[in-house]
Amino acid sequence: MLNRQNLSIALVAAAGFAAIALAQRVDDSFTAPEALRTVPMEAPASSAPLGFAEVARRIEAQGLQIWEMEEEDGYIEVEATDRAGRRLKLLLDARTGAEIRRQERGR
């Protein structure tokens, strides 16, 4: 009877050690998929505004004639005339130059 008891304890202990070893192996062997390991990090965007000269160059490249520009609170407001003579008011992000809003103001 003592042998059966020792055998039972040994089997339970072996099963426990096997479970622990397997759990450690699974945790240690985990690696992220290749696609996730090689994704490049983007450089942080500059927080400096583009400046009136660059904004004016971009606006004029669209065929608009600028007659007033002012910057306030991180935005540039541009009043311009298009080729058809329509007056426009543009609101741009001062940092990126992205157009946020365009309103036609008449002729």
PyMOL commands that set and color helices and strands:
alter all, ss='L'
color gray80, all
select helices_A, chain A and resi 2-29+34-37+52-61
alter helices_A, ss='H'
color red, helices_A
select strands_A, chain A and resi 65-72+75-81+87-93+99-106
alter strands_A, ss='S'
color yellow, strands_A
deselect
rebuild
show_as cartoon
